[in-house]
Amino acid sequence: MAGDSKKLQPIIIKRVKKSGHAAHGGAWKIAYADFVTAMMAFFLLMWLLGSTTEGDKKGIADYFQSPLKIALAGGSGSGDSNSILKGGGESLTSTVGQVKKGEVEATRNTINLHKLKEEQIRAEVSRLEDLKQEIQQKLQSNERLKDLSSQIRLDMTRDGLRIQIVDDRNRPMFPSGSAQIAPYMKDLLHEIGSVLTEVPNRLTLEGHTDAQPFPGGDRGYSNWELSSDRANASRRELIAGGLADDRVLRVQGLASSQPFDAKDPLAPTNRRISIIVMNREAEDRMFRTDPALAAADAADSSASSATNSTTDGSSAPPR
């Protein structure tokens, strides 16, 4: 039995496993690369801070605190129209940074806009000068109107080309106290209307009288109504000559408020029709809706016009 129990006893075998050292991983390389990158970024930041002016630093700091406010306010460190933040410069050794460069570019752009506007003004003045020459040539080439050259005044004003048809003692444009146009005046306005169709500018018509008061004008029809009716009658004749109706922006009667000859309020030349071929600036002023701007323009126009005439109170028929 003893021999049998020995045979049943389990045999335990202990085996010792021998293993080599574990292989080293590559995680430390990634960490080292991140460290080197961070150090490069740090030294690059320190170099940029050392080469940036105080104005640039303040502009960048202000931008990150309130970017929208700085972008709208403009100024040093706020960027120009092409970039919100300015960086760099003409070279890495520049001490003024991109702020000055941006300001120079903005100034150059502004100058270009001014030059463009000046070119447009010069082109418009040149076109009106050509129109002036063409009207003079038309009058000289027309045998019926050639003798009327002494009654035509052409000059350039702040508002554009002014065509004035003045009265003559021996050849009136209208009968005394009437808005009925003389036949020769109709022919003249038809000729001018056909020439004005060649330019796109808008027109203003003004009627003027001398200082002789209209009988009973203080109670009804006066020189104000008479000058307005004469200006409107002239407008109809220009349209009959081929001018489009929408080309006329304003028709007004000024009576004797702006005499042609201020020294002689009763002079025949004070009775006239003024046709102003308006430039773009004059059209813009007319369409302004701001009362303050309109008042300023009216003040400028009054200052540049002749002084008002005074009447002597006589009741002779007006011209």
Steps between C-alpha positions, in 0.01 A plus 500: 500500500785732586640454159169579341458833688833615378399427153182715537679804644499782238829604358550880488745630247615863536625662188664843505436705191789718397400806298716777355464876561184661355550701179519880547195695352509826284272714722793697634587614146158658456527676833847626413379628162215686670747651744732615221204648306380684806847641561526615137162671526606663825826635361322614180245685712774662705680607181181650354427687821851637501477623138147648525443863590291607795229632271470162329483320834231731627302464179511120518406500868212739439376289212479184709318691772242658267558405133187658356558834670861522381411395146234772476702771674807470277833655586836362599500128560144453382571392145406646168211415270674186375588344835369523855837430656826630368807282522847495354631793307722593211766270646574300815729778620233770464425683824179667388309182424205461266307787660685762302481290186126464538460872551700571186282260298180655637626847412588383151153357451342826618716700264396274214133565580564874503682475169212305350251764614720777363522320167122471486461871576754592232324278247164661580643851475656408167165367375323820603770710333446303180125564534569872538707501181237304313223744595712791386571327168132418451405863550772623265406253227128586515433813296172573681660478845842644420390851590387380845851423621510831687207379714659165592725469808684172553709446812605225740364524853516294817191309385607441140466671161267801514330615181343843542273662242479865591250755376579780259333837502430479128436126491312379810449131564153555645244780468484728800326328791439181296638145481427471126830407333617695196543294177877548487522384863316179410747425222790561736359271771428228244861513384634489856264213587627291209861552612424416863367158399861394436598517869344303789513784755184628667385861466377785714303790348480841665295800400611853589342843468622851559414694814200677347204387714191347347192725548302362789757230558470531877139378471532228235705437187853635541849469356536172688215342308610668176858366524369151584262501201777613267734226626230237454419628150869465415495144631219411261697637204810300597289186504357596161861512379553135595598512866350225717256627761667308786829679437369813674531478878387846604322802352493810717430870480736733684346834401764773555675330794815421300562784251746455218593867526483589868596862432194555281199303634291607199755393238359279218767234570339434836203352309635162403456124494776287655547137395746319727641168377567351841810306592491190720581692818210741444261210440616333823440820694149529362406145604633535855237446766698626802353843593833618644687416178228656289515818709878514466476462123237771484724732701795432266283565196371827644849616588627435147204672330456871452346713773125560493372807323270759656200643317407864474126440554392627154204336329620499139430177307769235564724356237 
